[in-house]
Amino acid sequence: MSDWLISLEGTEAGHQLALILALTAAFLHALFGALQKGRHDPWLSRGAIDLSYGIIAAPFALFVVPWPEPHMWPIFAAVFVVHVGYKLAQSYTYALGSYTVVYPVVRGTGPLFTVIGAGFIFGESYSLAQWAGVFALLAGIYALAVYNLKHWHLGRALLKPALAMAVLTGLFVAAYTTLDAYGIRATMNPFTFLAWFFFIDGFFMPVIAGVRWWNMADRPALGPLMGRGVLGAFVAYASFGSIMMATRLDSVGEAAVLRETSTVFAALIGWLVLGEKVGPRRVAMMALIAAGAVLVEMGG
């Protein structure tokens, strides 16, 4: 399969597959965020997810895929550090703010910096229509943030720090998207990067979550928590795997922006599953975010 995927790089078929993968990642990433933000403490949820996908990935990394080339180890070290920063920022963000409030800001802050980074690192360039799409997406995001500042009442005292943490998390999103794209392009076999990424990435958050769980006065049952972790692991494989493969097959910037249509899926999940009120104005702003992402694709 890896030979077939590599043969699609830079082709029209590769472009179409990258589009499908990016949109698939958008839906699955919204679902992944909802799993972390759901009824369990977000730190515990993330720890359970990471532990699950690290354990599942271990035999594939160690015994199935080719071992990484020597030049990949510094890349994996950098990837690990950036993802640790992202997870810490994300967990604080979800602990402070409601899912439908913070998620669009998290996911939408990253694309502009990813597009800029992809231009410097991968030499990608974008048309005026695509830049218009990027700024339409950002306009929707920050209009949503301003609207939330004025009208959101639940957890009002924590809203400003929640939005600030959401912006910081978005910067980490841009960093890891660009770095992961570099990493998956730097190895001969893309499945080597994916297997080792999930194996290495599963080490940090379970320790934090385990200490947090042990110090809780009212500890949640481990069975349901680990059930959420296993489900989240498979969602993570499909979500992160899809977007990383899309960045290898085609434009890093376009894939990153298309993934941010996840804000629309997040609104639906927050409304239908988490019981959070959305409202027509916030839906319109999320739709502007999605329209900007579509314009990036159509303007290419």
Short mmCIF file of the C-alpha atoms (twelve columns), coordinates in Angstrom:
data_MODEL
# 
_entry.id   MODEL 
# 
loop_
_atom_site.group_PDB 
_atom_site.id 
_atom_site.type_symbol 
_atom_site.label_atom_id 
_atom_site.label_alt_id 
_atom_site.label_comp_id 
_atom_site.label_asym_id 
_atom_site.label_seq_id 
_atom_site.Cartn_x 
_atom_site.Cartn_y 
_atom_site.Cartn_z 
_atom_site.pdbx_PDB_model_num 
ATOM 1   C CA . MET A 1   0.000   0.000  0.000  1 
ATOM 2   C CA . SER A 2   2.846   2.395  0.774  1 
ATOM 3   C CA . ASP A 3   4.207   2.005  -2.772 1 
ATOM 4   C CA . TRP A 4   0.771   2.830  -4.200 1 
ATOM 5   C CA . LEU A 5   0.418   5.928  -2.001 1 
ATOM 6   C CA . ILE A 6   3.903   7.144  -2.881 1 
ATOM 7   C CA . SER A 7   3.069   6.735  -6.586 1 
ATOM 8   C CA . LEU A 8   0.166   9.188  -6.158 1 
ATOM 9   C CA . GLU A 9   2.316   12.063 -4.843 1 
ATOM 10  C CA . GLY A 10  2.056   15.136 -7.070 1 
ATOM 11  C CA . THR A 11  -0.679  13.628 -9.290 1 
ATOM 12  C CA . GLU A 12  -4.303  14.641 -9.805 1 
ATOM 13  C CA . ALA A 13  -5.399  11.369 -8.207 1 
ATOM 14  C CA . GLY A 14  -3.203  12.217 -5.234 1 
ATOM 15  C CA . HIS A 15  -4.807  15.656 -5.018 1 
ATOM 16  C CA . GLN A 16  -8.312  14.153 -4.985 1 
ATOM 17  C CA . LEU A 17  -7.347  11.567 -2.371 1 
ATOM 18  C CA . ALA A 18  -5.755  14.299 -0.229 1 
ATOM 19  C CA . LEU A 19  -9.022  16.274 -0.435 1 
ATOM 20  C CA . ILE A 20  -11.030 13.266 0.757  1 
ATOM 21  C CA . LEU A 21  -8.536  12.567 3.537  1 
ATOM 22  C CA . ALA A 22  -8.555  16.197 4.753  1 
ATOM 23  C CA . LEU A 23  -12.361 16.317 4.911  1 
ATOM 24  C CA . THR A 24  -12.445 12.944 6.656  1 
ATOM 25  C CA . ALA A 25  -9.936  14.286 9.166  1 
ATOM 26  C CA . ALA A 26  -12.175 17.334 9.709  1 
ATOM 27  C CA . PHE A 27  -15.152 15.265 10.839 1 
ATOM 28  C CA . LEU A 28  -13.061 12.850 12.876 1 
ATOM 29  C CA . HIS A 29  -11.107 15.626 14.581 1 
ATOM 30  C CA . ALA A 30  -14.339 17.252 15.732 1 
ATOM 31  C CA . LEU A 31  -15.419 13.869 17.083 1 
ATOM 32  C CA . PHE A 32  -12.009 13.435 18.762 1 
ATOM 33  C CA . GLY A 33  -12.340 16.829 20.455 1 
ATOM 34  C CA . ALA A 34  -15.820 15.939 21.695 1 
ATOM 35  C CA . LEU A 35  -14.494 12.681 23.163 1 
ATOM 36  C CA . GLN A 36  -11.854 14.615 25.088 1 
ATOM 37  C CA . LYS A 37  -14.288 17.323 26.173 1 
ATOM 38  C CA . GLY A 38  -17.128 14.891 27.045 1 
ATOM 39  C CA . ARG A 39  -18.299 13.777 30.486 1 
ATOM 40  C CA . HIS A 40  -14.832 12.853 31.791 1 
ATOM 41  C CA . ASP A 41  -12.150 15.287 32.934 1 
ATOM 42  C CA . PRO A 42  -10.328 16.329 29.689 1 
ATOM 43  C CA . TRP A 43  -6.924  15.509 31.199 1 
ATOM 44  C CA . LEU A 44  -8.057  11.976 32.032 1 
ATOM 45  C CA . SER A 45  -9.721  11.521 28.656 1 
ATOM 46  C CA . ARG A 46  -6.594  12.553 26.791 1 
ATOM 47  C CA . GLY A 47  -4.429  10.328 28.962 1 
ATOM 48  C CA . ALA A 48  -6.677  7.316  28.307 1 
ATOM 49  C CA . ILE A 49  -6.677  7.988  24.563 1 
ATOM 50  C CA . ASP A 50  -2.903  8.389  24.353 1 
ATOM 51  C CA . LEU A 51  -2.250  5.291  26.454 1 
ATOM 52  C CA . SER A 52  -4.556  3.280  24.202 1 
ATOM 53  C CA . TYR A 53  -3.101  4.384  20.895 1 
ATOM 54  C CA . GLY A 54  0.469   4.088  22.174 1 
ATOM 55  C CA . ILE A 55  -0.058  0.470  23.268 1 
ATOM 56  C CA . ILE A 56  -1.871  -0.462 20.043 1 
ATOM 57  C CA . ALA A 57  0.806   1.184  17.872 1 
ATOM 58  C CA . ALA A 58  3.760   -0.402 19.694 1 
ATOM 59  C CA . PRO A 59  3.812   -3.812 17.926 1 
ATOM 60  C CA . PHE A 60  3.371   -2.174 14.519 1 
ATOM 61  C CA . ALA A 61  6.228   0.271  15.173 1 
ATOM 62  C CA . LEU A 62  8.564   -2.357 16.606 1 
ATOM 63  C CA . PHE A 63  7.823   -5.377 14.428 1 
ATOM 64  C CA . VAL A 64  5.770   -4.519 11.312 1 
ATOM 65  C CA . VAL A 65  6.878   -1.329 9.561  1 
ATOM 66  C CA . PRO A 66  10.504  -0.621 8.556  1 
ATOM 67  C CA . TRP A 67  12.493  1.063  11.323 1 
ATOM 68  C CA . PRO A 68  13.039  4.828  10.969 1 
ATOM 69  C CA . GLU A 69  16.153  6.036  9.184  1 
ATOM 70  C CA . PRO A 70  18.788  7.620  11.496 1 
ATOM 71  C CA . HIS A 71  17.894  11.168 10.415 1 
ATOM 72  C CA . MET A 72  14.311  10.623 11.657 1 
ATOM 73  C CA . TRP A 73  15.150  10.455 15.376 1 
ATOM 74  C CA . PRO A 74  15.739  14.224 15.838 1 
ATOM 75  C CA . ILE A 75  12.501  14.827 13.926 1 
ATOM 76  C CA . PHE A 76  10.590  12.476 16.236 1 
ATOM 77  C CA . ALA A 77  12.106  14.261 19.244 1 
ATOM 78  C CA . ALA A 78  10.898  17.636 17.956 1 
ATOM 79  C CA . VAL A 79  7.474   16.183 17.107 1 
ATOM 80  C CA . PHE A 80  7.171   14.793 20.646 1 
ATOM 81  C CA . VAL A 81  7.991   18.153 22.261 1 
ATOM 82  C CA . VAL A 82  5.577   20.135 20.071 1 
ATOM 83  C CA . HIS A 83  2.743   17.670 20.630 1 
ATOM 84  C CA . VAL A 84  3.306   17.765 24.387 1 
ATOM 85  C CA . GLY A 85  2.922   21.553 24.297 1 
ATOM 86  C CA . TYR A 86  -0.208  21.208 22.163 1 
ATOM 87  C CA . LYS A 87  -1.819  18.664 24.495 1 
ATOM 88  C CA . LEU A 88  -1.120  20.708 27.620 1 
ATOM 89  C CA . ALA A 89  -2.557  23.841 26.022 1 
ATOM 90  C CA . GLN A 90  -5.542  21.929 24.643 1 
ATOM 91  C CA . SER A 91  -6.378  20.318 27.989 1 
ATOM 92  C CA . TYR A 92  -6.264  23.682 29.772 1 
ATOM 93  C CA . THR A 93  -8.459  25.149 27.022 1 
ATOM 94  C CA . TYR A 94  -11.119 22.441 27.310 1 
ATOM 95  C CA . ALA A 95  -11.042 22.679 31.111 1 
ATOM 96  C CA . LEU A 96  -11.730 26.431 30.945 1 
ATOM 97  C CA . GLY A 97  -14.300 26.816 28.167 1 
ATOM 98  C CA . SER A 98  -17.335 25.165 26.578 1 
ATOM 99  C CA . TYR A 99  -16.560 22.979 23.575 1 
ATOM 100 C CA . THR A 100 -18.453 24.990 20.936 1 
ATOM 101 C CA . VAL A 101 -16.868 28.214 22.253 1 
ATOM 102 C CA . VAL A 102 -13.207 27.236 22.277 1 
ATOM 103 C CA . TYR A 103 -13.019 24.593 19.538 1 
ATOM 104 C CA . PRO A 104 -13.511 26.963 16.546 1 
ATOM 105 C CA . VAL A 105 -10.814 29.302 17.864 1 
ATOM 106 C CA . VAL A 106 -8.400  26.414 18.437 1 
ATOM 107 C CA . ARG A 107 -8.911  24.956 15.000 1 
ATOM 108 C CA . GLY A 108 -9.091  28.230 13.145 1 
ATOM 109 C CA . THR A 109 -6.046  30.036 14.515 1 
ATOM 110 C CA . GLY A 110 -3.686  27.458 13.060 1 
ATOM 111 C CA . PRO A 111 -4.333  27.660 9.280  1 
ATOM 112 C CA . LEU A 112 -2.874  31.130 8.660  1 
ATOM 113 C CA . PHE A 113 0.397   30.215 10.352 1 
ATOM 114 C CA . THR A 114 0.410   26.794 8.704  1 
ATOM 115 C CA . VAL A 115 -0.013  28.382 5.271  1 
ATOM 116 C CA . ILE A 116 2.832   30.818 5.999  1 
ATOM 117 C CA . GLY A 117 5.041   28.046 7.355  1 
ATOM 118 C CA . ALA A 118 4.306   25.814 4.360  1 
ATOM 119 C CA . GLY A 119 5.352   28.668 2.086  1 
ATOM 120 C CA . PHE A 120 8.744   28.985 3.779  1 
ATOM 121 C CA . ILE A 121 9.445   25.296 4.364  1 
ATOM 122 C CA . PHE A 122 7.843   23.588 1.359  1 
ATOM 123 C CA . GLY A 123 7.831   26.464 -1.148 1 
ATOM 124 C CA . GLU A 124 4.040   26.424 -1.515 1 
ATOM 125 C CA . SER A 125 2.295   29.442 -3.005 1 
ATOM 126 C CA . TYR A 126 -1.362  30.459 -3.021 1 
ATOM 127 C CA . SER A 127 -3.640  32.402 -5.335 1 
ATOM 128 C CA . LEU A 128 -5.503  35.578 -4.376 1 
ATOM 129 C CA . ALA A 129 -8.719  33.558 -4.144 1 
ATOM 130 C CA . GLN A 130 -7.064  31.163 -1.716 1 
ATOM 131 C CA . TRP A 131 -5.761  33.998 0.442  1 
ATOM 132 C CA . ALA A 132 -9.289  35.437 0.417  1 
ATOM 133 C CA . GLY A 133 -10.493 32.077 1.694  1 
ATOM 134 C CA . VAL A 134 -7.920  32.067 4.492  1 
ATOM 135 C CA . PHE A 135 -8.963  35.530 5.628  1 
ATOM 136 C CA . ALA A 136 -12.675 34.650 5.357  1 
ATOM 137 C CA . LEU A 137 -11.983 31.703 7.633  1 
ATOM 138 C CA . LEU A 138 -10.116 33.908 10.103 1 
ATOM 139 C CA . ALA A 139 -12.854 36.558 9.971  1 
ATOM 140 C CA . GLY A 140 -15.417 33.937 10.941 1 
ATOM 141 C CA . ILE A 141 -13.252 32.703 13.787 1 
ATOM 142 C CA . TYR A 142 -12.561 36.058 15.355 1 
ATOM 143 C CA . ALA A 143 -16.119 37.274 14.811 1 
ATOM 144 C CA . LEU A 144 -17.143 34.181 16.737 1 
ATOM 145 C CA . ALA A 145 -14.670 35.009 19.500 1 
ATOM 146 C CA . VAL A 146 -15.974 38.607 19.777 1 
ATOM 147 C CA . TYR A 147 -19.578 37.350 19.783 1 
ATOM 148 C CA . ASN A 148 -18.762 34.907 22.575 1 
ATOM 149 C CA . LEU A 149 -17.106 37.665 24.600 1 
ATOM 150 C CA . LYS A 150 -20.303 39.722 24.403 1 
ATOM 151 C CA . HIS A 151 -23.015 37.092 24.696 1 
ATOM 152 C CA . TRP A 152 -21.742 33.892 26.302 1 
ATOM 153 C CA . HIS A 153 -22.823 33.672 29.959 1 
ATOM 154 C CA . LEU A 154 -21.984 30.102 31.024 1 
ATOM 155 C CA . GLY A 155 -18.557 30.184 32.704 1 
ATOM 156 C CA . ARG A 156 -18.288 33.881 31.917 1 
ATOM 157 C CA . ALA A 157 -15.460 34.508 34.395 1 
ATOM 158 C CA . LEU A 158 -13.258 31.996 32.570 1 
ATOM 159 C CA . LEU A 159 -14.174 33.017 29.022 1 
ATOM 160 C CA . LYS A 160 -11.248 35.373 28.352 1 
ATOM 161 C CA . PRO A 161 -8.554  32.977 29.613 1 
ATOM 162 C CA . ALA A 162 -10.297 30.164 27.734 1 
ATOM 163 C CA . LEU A 163 -10.125 32.113 24.464 1 
ATOM 164 C CA . ALA A 164 -6.502  33.110 25.123 1 
ATOM 165 C CA . MET A 165 -5.607  29.456 25.684 1 
ATOM 166 C CA . ALA A 166 -7.535  28.546 22.536 1 
ATOM 167 C CA . VAL A 167 -5.375  30.932 20.485 1 
ATOM 168 C CA . LEU A 168 -2.197  29.484 22.040 1 
ATOM 169 C CA . THR A 169 -3.423  25.970 21.257 1 
ATOM 170 C CA . GLY A 170 -4.078  27.068 17.678 1 
ATOM 171 C CA . LEU A 171 -0.440  28.171 17.369 1 
ATOM 172 C CA . PHE A 172 0.619   24.711 18.504 1 
ATOM 173 C CA . VAL A 173 -1.735  23.262 15.869 1 
ATOM 174 C CA . ALA A 174 0.129   25.227 13.191 1 
ATOM 175 C CA . ALA A 175 3.483   24.071 14.564 1 
ATOM 176 C CA . TYR A 176 2.627   20.394 14.733 1 
ATOM 177 C CA . THR A 177 0.843   20.368 11.362 1 
ATOM 178 C CA . THR A 178 3.902   21.806 9.623  1 
ATOM 179 C CA . LEU A 179 6.366   19.641 11.564 1 
ATOM 180 C CA . ASP A 180 4.345   16.452 11.044 1 
ATOM 181 C CA . ALA A 181 4.145   17.183 7.320  1 
ATOM 182 C CA . TYR A 182 7.908   17.600 7.240  1 
ATOM 183 C CA . GLY A 183 8.378   14.358 9.153  1 
ATOM 184 C CA . ILE A 184 6.091   12.201 7.030  1 
ATOM 185 C CA . ARG A 185 7.828   13.497 3.892  1 
ATOM 186 C CA . ALA A 186 11.291  12.852 5.333  1 
ATOM 187 C CA . THR A 187 10.947  9.064  5.560  1 
ATOM 188 C CA . MET A 188 10.722  6.587  2.712  1 
ATOM 189 C CA . ASN A 189 7.718   4.714  4.106  1 
ATOM 190 C CA . PRO A 190 4.894   6.968  5.404  1 
ATOM 191 C CA . PHE A 191 3.554   4.164  7.605  1 
ATOM 192 C CA . THR A 192 6.883   4.133  9.461  1 
ATOM 193 C CA . PHE A 193 6.265   7.729  10.492 1 
ATOM 194 C CA . LEU A 194 2.633   7.062  11.459 1 
ATOM 195 C CA . ALA A 195 3.377   3.973  13.551 1 
ATOM 196 C CA . TRP A 196 6.302   5.555  15.392 1 
ATOM 197 C CA . PHE A 197 4.449   8.842  15.824 1 
ATOM 198 C CA . PHE A 198 1.588   7.177  17.702 1 
ATOM 199 C CA . PHE A 199 3.958   4.926  19.669 1 
ATOM 200 C CA . ILE A 200 6.159   7.813  20.861 1 
ATOM 201 C CA . ASP A 201 3.249   10.220 21.286 1 
ATOM 202 C CA . GLY A 202 1.566   7.865  23.759 1 
ATOM 203 C CA . PHE A 203 4.171   8.266  26.522 1 
ATOM 204 C CA . PHE A 204 3.501   11.683 28.093 1 
ATOM 205 C CA . MET A 205 -0.184  12.298 28.824 1 
ATOM 206 C CA . PRO A 206 -0.887  8.940  30.544 1 
ATOM 207 C CA . VAL A 207 1.602   9.912  33.262 1 
ATOM 208 C CA . ILE A 208 -0.088  13.294 33.809 1 
ATOM 209 C CA . ALA A 209 -3.533  11.693 33.755 1 
ATOM 210 C CA . GLY A 210 -2.460  8.911  36.144 1 
ATOM 211 C CA . VAL A 211 -1.150  11.381 38.734 1 
ATOM 212 C CA . ARG A 212 -4.294  13.501 38.366 1 
ATOM 213 C CA . TRP A 213 -6.585  10.465 38.760 1 
ATOM 214 C CA . TRP A 214 -4.683  9.238  41.843 1 
ATOM 215 C CA . ASN A 215 -5.012  12.616 43.572 1 
ATOM 216 C CA . MET A 216 -8.746  12.964 42.923 1 
ATOM 217 C CA . ALA A 217 -11.045 12.681 45.920 1 
ATOM 218 C CA . ASP A 218 -13.796 11.198 43.752 1 
ATOM 219 C CA . ARG A 219 -11.985 9.026  41.217 1 
ATOM 220 C CA . PRO A 220 -13.982 8.060  38.119 1 
ATOM 221 C CA . ALA A 221 -14.263 4.364  37.302 1 
ATOM 222 C CA . LEU A 222 -11.452 3.199  35.035 1 
ATOM 223 C CA . GLY A 223 -13.629 0.932  32.879 1 
ATOM 224 C CA . PRO A 224 -15.722 3.622  31.135 1 
ATOM 225 C CA . LEU A 225 -12.695 5.937  30.973 1 
ATOM 226 C CA . MET A 226 -10.554 3.349  29.209 1 
ATOM 227 C CA . GLY A 227 -13.474 2.481  26.940 1 
ATOM 228 C CA . ARG A 228 -13.469 6.113  25.848 1 
ATOM 229 C CA . GLY A 229 -9.703  5.880  25.466 1 
ATOM 230 C CA . VAL A 230 -9.826  2.896  23.107 1 
ATOM 231 C CA . LEU A 231 -12.569 4.514  21.018 1 
ATOM 232 C CA . GLY A 232 -10.579 7.756  20.918 1 
ATOM 233 C CA . ALA A 233 -7.455  5.849  19.869 1 
ATOM 234 C CA . PHE A 234 -9.087  4.512  16.724 1 
ATOM 235 C CA . VAL A 235 -10.597 7.925  15.958 1 
ATOM 236 C CA . ALA A 236 -7.106  9.413  16.395 1 
ATOM 237 C CA . TYR A 237 -5.566  6.881  14.000 1 
ATOM 238 C CA . ALA A 238 -8.113  7.760  11.342 1 
ATOM 239 C CA . SER A 239 -8.124  11.518 11.998 1 
ATOM 240 C CA . PHE A 240 -4.426  12.304 12.470 1 
ATOM 241 C CA . GLY A 241 -3.403  9.587  10.036 1 
ATOM 242 C CA . SER A 242 -5.672  11.042 7.355  1 
ATOM 243 C CA . ILE A 243 -4.403  14.600 7.679  1 
ATOM 244 C CA . MET A 244 -0.747  13.565 7.825  1 
ATOM 245 C CA . MET A 245 -1.148  11.405 4.733  1 
ATOM 246 C CA . ALA A 246 -2.957  14.275 2.979  1 
ATOM 247 C CA . THR A 247 0.009   16.578 3.669  1 
ATOM 248 C CA . ARG A 248 2.360   14.038 2.099  1 
ATOM 249 C CA . LEU A 249 0.234   13.584 -1.020 1 
ATOM 250 C CA . ASP A 250 -0.545  17.251 -1.701 1 
ATOM 251 C CA . SER A 251 -0.336  20.843 -0.418 1 
ATOM 252 C CA . VAL A 252 0.258   21.147 3.332  1 
ATOM 253 C CA . GLY A 253 -1.518  24.504 3.536  1 
ATOM 254 C CA . GLU A 254 -4.609  23.390 1.629  1 
ATOM 255 C CA . ALA A 255 -4.964  20.225 3.686  1 
ATOM 256 C CA . ALA A 256 -4.598  22.186 6.941  1 
ATOM 257 C CA . VAL A 257 -7.236  24.724 5.925  1 
ATOM 258 C CA . LEU A 258 -9.704  22.111 4.676  1 
ATOM 259 C CA . ARG A 259 -9.441  20.311 7.991  1 
ATOM 260 C CA . GLU A 260 -10.884 23.399 9.668  1 
ATOM 261 C CA . THR A 261 -14.301 22.599 8.231  1 
ATOM 262 C CA . SER A 262 -14.298 20.546 11.432 1 
ATOM 263 C CA . THR A 263 -15.801 23.635 13.106 1 
ATOM 264 C CA . VAL A 264 -19.117 22.876 11.417 1 
ATOM 265 C CA . PHE A 265 -19.020 19.271 12.598 1 
ATOM 266 C CA . ALA A 266 -18.015 20.506 16.060 1 
ATOM 267 C CA . ALA A 267 -21.094 22.750 16.211 1 
ATOM 268 C CA . LEU A 268 -23.346 19.822 15.341 1 
ATOM 269 C CA . ILE A 269 -21.652 17.505 17.843 1 
ATOM 270 C CA . GLY A 270 -21.756 20.141 20.579 1 
ATOM 271 C CA . TRP A 271 -25.456 20.698 19.937 1 
ATOM 272 C CA . LEU A 272 -26.649 17.135 19.342 1 
ATOM 273 C CA . VAL A 273 -24.327 15.184 21.669 1 
ATOM 274 C CA . LEU A 274 -23.059 17.545 24.377 1 
ATOM 275 C CA . GLY A 275 -26.295 19.546 24.669 1 
ATOM 276 C CA . GLU A 276 -24.612 22.935 24.160 1 
ATOM 277 C CA . LYS A 277 -26.650 25.754 22.656 1 
ATOM 278 C CA . VAL A 278 -25.343 27.032 19.331 1 
ATOM 279 C CA . GLY A 279 -27.795 29.601 17.934 1 
ATOM 280 C CA . PRO A 280 -28.181 30.944 14.380 1 
ATOM 281 C CA . ARG A 281 -25.529 33.680 14.626 1 
ATOM 282 C CA . ARG A 282 -22.825 31.333 15.816 1 
ATOM 283 C CA . VAL A 283 -23.828 28.798 13.165 1 
ATOM 284 C CA . ALA A 284 -23.476 31.528 10.508 1 
ATOM 285 C CA . MET A 285 -19.997 32.405 11.740 1 
ATOM 286 C CA . MET A 286 -18.971 28.755 11.719 1 
ATOM 287 C CA . ALA A 287 -20.355 28.482 8.189  1 
ATOM 288 C CA . LEU A 288 -18.126 31.433 7.182  1 
ATOM 289 C CA . ILE A 289 -15.156 29.507 8.533  1 
ATOM 290 C CA . ALA A 290 -16.129 26.489 6.440  1 
ATOM 291 C CA . ALA A 291 -16.762 28.667 3.360  1 
ATOM 292 C CA . GLY A 292 -13.277 30.125 3.673  1 
ATOM 293 C CA . ALA A 293 -11.817 26.625 3.732  1 
ATOM 294 C CA . VAL A 294 -13.794 25.665 0.632  1 
ATOM 295 C CA . LEU A 295 -12.621 28.814 -1.166 1 
ATOM 296 C CA . VAL A 296 -9.020  27.828 -0.464 1 
ATOM 297 C CA . GLU A 297 -9.646  24.517 -2.200 1 
ATOM 298 C CA . MET A 298 -11.649 25.943 -5.122 1 
ATOM 299 C CA . GLY A 299 -9.205  28.806 -5.703 1 
ATOM 300 C CA . GLY A 300 -6.218  26.505 -6.166 1 
# 
